Amino acid sequence: MKPSLLIAFILFCLPFTAFAVKLSPIYHAEILVVSQTNDAREQAVKDGLLQVLIRISGNPDIDKNPAIRAALRKAEYFVQEYSYLPDSRDSSQYQLKINYEPNDVKRLLQKAKVGSGENHPLILVWLNVIDNQHNFDVISNETKGTVFDKMTQEGNKYGLPVIFPMMDVDDINLVSSDDISAMNIPVLQEAAKRYRPQGLLIGEIEENDNACQSHWKLLMKDNQWDWKIENKTMDNVITIVMNQVSKVISGDGTAKGSH
């Protein structure tokens, strides 16, 4: 291939490779334990299996299903292999790495009549954060910090591929923080085309001395869900909204908010 054609090919591919989302392996869990005793491992295997089931189903309340509750009591049956590693952050703990048998987990979900999807829709997040000094910050793919990390962590928990805009020149020319605050859907949908998401999560979080107030809108195809969430901490606000998004994606009718 000629150099000029190679460069053109690379440039053509860049917009679609730059926004890849790395999720935890679907049938894998890592749990911290204080010892390598049977009791500690038994509880960790149960917790890990629940993590896997939530990730696959996208349903944060899956343990309320009777068949799932029964399976969790014999969670070691679903283990394919496990290993211990010293935890680098705390020498008194171990990291238990567990791989679960995919076919057994799939059969469990079928038996429990729980919908599953290993390929959940890609969600693009337009998010404004207003701090105590009334400074506006649009969270971008380059914004490394508490909000970015927490949303990515919660997305990973539920198996939801979550990405943020680059907020490069192209984005800045199309979208302002005011557009996000006003939830200007036509503008945000137009700017989102380059990312090819299956859904948009638009939000604004405002910090004050006593609590964090937030407003969110989820767009999936022709449907919309709205949430107003207030909590003492930013982390809790993000946990709650991602729980609601997961319920929508999993088809859980208990997801609160206006459609």
Secondary structure, DSSP 8 states (H G I E B T S, - for coil): --HHHHHHHHHHHHHHHTT------TTEEEEEES---HHHHHHHHHHHHHHHHHHHH--TTGGGSHHHHHHHTTGGGGEEEEEEEE-TT-TT-EEEEEEE-HHHHHHHHHHTT----SS---EEEEEEEE-TT--EEE--TT--SHHHHHHHHHHHHTT--EE----SHHHHHH--HHHHHTT-HHHHHHHHGGG--SEEEEEEEEE-SS-EEEEEEEEETTEEEEEEEEESSHHHHHHHHHHHHHHHHTT-TT--SB-
